[in-house]
Amino acid sequence: MAKKPPRWYFSFRSPYSWLAYRDLMDTYPDVANRIDWRPFWEPDPLMRKRLGSAGGVFPYVAMSREKHYYILQDVRRLAAERGLSFTWPVDREPHWEVAHLGYLVAEERGYGRDYIAEVYRARWERGLDISDPETIASIATDLGLEPHGLADAWERPAIRERGVAALLDVSSDGVFGVPFFARGFDKFWGLDRLPGFVAALRDAEARPLVSAGAESAHAPALASVGDFGHAGGCG
């Protein structure tokens, strides 16, 4: 079996994922260009059913009000430390397939990174509703892309099937929140684990790679499963 490349799972919903994206692009651009970028989102009921039929699972635990209030404070502090403008969005009827399945189409058209930048900017700097297809259509137009097929990607059965495949990657990698970074069997969850992931990746590239079999032998065993926390990663 071919060894999986180093990768990170991002979500447009998570403010910590947005901050990790900014740290990758601003501080570790060399690493950003050497890893796979994979989307993570909370599936709607239809997608969740299809995921289950395909043998996948999606771990999710609702967040308490107290944790939500903490995140509001924490993200504002972290954004200020980075000199980032920040607006907390209001999600009236969140439907995360709209933005994340749109990403799959943008990536196919060769605009994946540009799309990510604009969706993050729309949500976390402008406070726009990225579950609104009109917001995604506007982003497509700004990128010089035909909105048709991108803003309505969430309605297209073929793109939904690609979405199921993406969520199966989430399931097989054991991703329970974002930002989530992985290199072989080494997993790093949360914004504050990004430097550790970068160090591990650079260290691995500076020495001979361990064989997949040898690395598998040192993979940690999962003794028990507890509270996965909220899908927003550190929050």
C-alpha positions in Angstrom: 0.0 0.0 0.0 1.3 3.4 -1.0 2.2 5.6 2.0 -0.1 8.6 2.4 1.5 12.0 1.8 1.7 14.5 4.7 -1.6 16.4 4.8 -3.8 18.8 6.7 -7.5 18.9 7.1 -9.1 22.3 7.0 -12.7 23.6 7.5 -14.2 26.9 6.5 -16.4 26.7 9.6 -13.6 26.6 12.1 -11.9 29.9 13.2 -8.9 27.8 14.4 -8.6 26.3 10.9 -8.7 29.8 9.5 -5.9 30.9 11.8 -3.9 27.7 10.9 -4.3 28.6 7.3 -2.9 32.1 7.9 0.0 30.6 9.8 0.8 28.2 7.0 0.7 30.8 4.4 2.4 33.6 6.3 5.0 31.6 8.3 5.4 28.2 6.7 4.7 28.7 3.0 7.2 26.0 2.0 5.3 23.4 4.1 2.0 24.6 2.7 3.2 23.8 -0.8 4.4 20.3 0.2 1.3 18.9 1.8 -2.1 17.7 0.7 -5.0 20.0 1.5 -8.2 18.1 2.4 -11.6 19.5 3.4 -13.5 18.6 6.6 -17.1 19.6 7.3 -20.1 18.4 9.2 -22.2 16.6 6.6 -25.9 17.2 6.1 -28.3 14.3 6.8 -28.2 13.0 3.2 -24.4 13.1 3.1 -24.1 11.5 6.5 -26.4 8.6 5.4 -24.3 8.1 2.2 -21.1 8.2 4.3 -22.5 5.5 6.6 -23.5 3.3 3.7 -20.0 3.6 2.4 -18.6 2.4 5.7 -17.5 5.7 7.1 -18.3 7.5 10.4 -18.2 11.2 11.3 -17.4 12.0 15.0 -19.2 15.0 16.3 -20.0 16.3 19.8 -22.1 19.4 20.2 -20.4 22.4 21.9 -21.6 23.8 25.2 -22.6 27.5 25.5 -19.7 28.0 27.9 -17.2 26.7 25.4 -18.7 28.8 22.6 -18.2 32.0 24.7 -14.6 31.0 25.5 -13.9 30.5 21.8 -15.2 34.0 21.0 -12.6 35.4 23.4 -9.8 33.1 22.4 -10.1 33.6 18.7 -10.2 37.4 19.1 -7.0 37.2 21.1 -5.3 35.0 18.6 -6.3 37.1 15.7 -5.1 40.3 17.4 -1.7 38.6 18.1 -1.4 38.0 14.4 -2.5 41.5 13.4 -5.5 40.1 11.6 -8.9 41.8 11.1 -11.6 39.6 12.4 -15.4 39.5 12.2 -17.5 36.8 13.9 -20.0 35.5 11.3 -23.6 34.7 12.1 -24.7 31.4 10.7 -28.5 31.5 10.4 -29.0 28.3 8.4 -25.6 26.7 8.1 -25.2 24.2 5.3 -21.5 23.4 5.0 -21.8 21.4 1.8 -22.3 24.7 -0.1 -18.8 26.0 0.5 -16.9 22.7 0.9 -18.3 21.0 -2.2 -17.7 24.2 -4.1 -14.0 23.8 -3.1 -13.9 20.4 -4.8 -15.0 22.1 -8.1 -12.7 25.0 -7.7 -9.7 22.7 -7.1 -10.6 20.7 -10.2 -10.6 23.9 -12.2 -7.1 24.8 -10.8 -8.3 27.5 -8.3 -8.4 25.5 -5.1 -6.0 27.7 -3.1 -7.5 30.9 -4.4 -10.9 29.7 -3.5 -9.8 28.8 0.0 -8.3 32.3 0.5 -11.5 34.0 -0.7 -13.9 31.8 1.3 -11.9 32.3 4.5 -11.8 36.1 3.8 -15.5 36.2 3.2 -16.3 34.3 6.4 -13.8 35.4 9.0 -12.9 38.9 7.8 -16.1 40.1 6.2 -18.6 38.1 8.2 -20.5 36.8 5.1 -22.7 33.7 5.1 -20.8 31.1 3.1 -23.8 28.7 3.3 -25.5 31.1 0.9 -24.9 30.0 -2.7 -24.9 33.6 -3.8 -21.9 34.2 -1.7 -20.1 31.4 -3.4 -21.2 32.6 -6.8 -19.8 36.0 -6.0 -16.5 34.5 -5.0 -16.4 32.4 -8.2 -17.0 35.6 -10.2 -14.2 37.5 -8.4 -11.9 34.6 -9.2 -12.8 34.8 -12.9 -14.6 31.5 -12.7 -18.0 30.5 -14.1 -20.3 30.4 -11.1 -22.5 27.7 -12.6 -21.3 24.3 -11.3 -19.5 25.8 -8.4 -22.1 27.7 -6.4 -24.6 24.8 -7.0 -22.0 22.0 -6.5 -23.9 20.9 -3.4 -26.9 20.0 -5.5 -25.0 17.9 -8.0 -25.0 14.1 -7.4 -21.6 13.6 -9.0 -20.0 16.2 -6.7 -21.8 14.8 -3.7 -20.2 11.4 -4.4 -16.8 13.1 -4.5 -17.8 14.7 -1.2 -18.5 11.2 0.3 -15.0 10.1 -0.8 -13.5 13.2 0.9 -15.4 12.4 4.1 -14.2 8.8 3.9 -10.7 10.2 4.0 -11.7 12.1 7.1 -13.0 8.8 8.6 -10.0 6.6 7.7 -7.5 9.2 9.0 -9.4 9.4 12.3 -9.9 13.1 12.0 -12.1 14.3 14.9 -11.5 18.1 14.6 -9.6 20.8 12.7 -7.1 21.9 12.1 -5.7 18.4 11.9 -2.3 17.6 10.5 -0.9 14.1 9.7 2.4 12.6 8.6 2.3 8.8 8.4 0.9 7.7 11.7 1.8 10.9 13.5 -1.2 13.1 14.1 -1.3 16.7 15.3 -4.6 18.3 16.3 -5.1 22.0 16.9 -3.6 25.3 16.0 -0.9 25.1 18.6 0.3 21.7 17.1 1.2 23.2 13.8 4.8 24.0 14.7 5.3 20.4 15.9 3.9 19.1 12.6 6.2 21.4 10.7 9.2 20.3 12.7 8.3 16.6 12.2 7.9 17.1 8.5 11.2 18.9 8.1 13.0 16.4 10.3 11.7 13.5 8.2 12.8 15.2 5.0 16.3 15.7 6.4 16.8 12.0 7.1 16.1 8.7 5.3 12.4 7.8 5.3 11.3 5.0 7.6 9.6 2.2 5.7 5.8 2.1 5.9 6.0 -1.3 7.7 8.5 0.0 10.3 6.4 3.1 10.9 3.2 0.9 11.2 4.9 -1.1 13.9 5.4 2.0 16.0 1.8 3.3 15.5 0.1 4.0 18.9 -2.7 1.7 19.8 -6.1 3.2 20.6 -7.0 2.0 24.0 -10.3 3.8 24.4 -12.3 6.5 22.8 -13.5 9.5 24.9 -14.9 12.9 24.3 -13.9 14.0 20.8 -14.5 17.7 21.6 -16.0 20.1 19.1 -15.2 19.7 15.4 -13.7 23.2 15.4 -10.4 21.7 16.5 -8.9 23.5 19.5 -12.4 24.9 20.0 
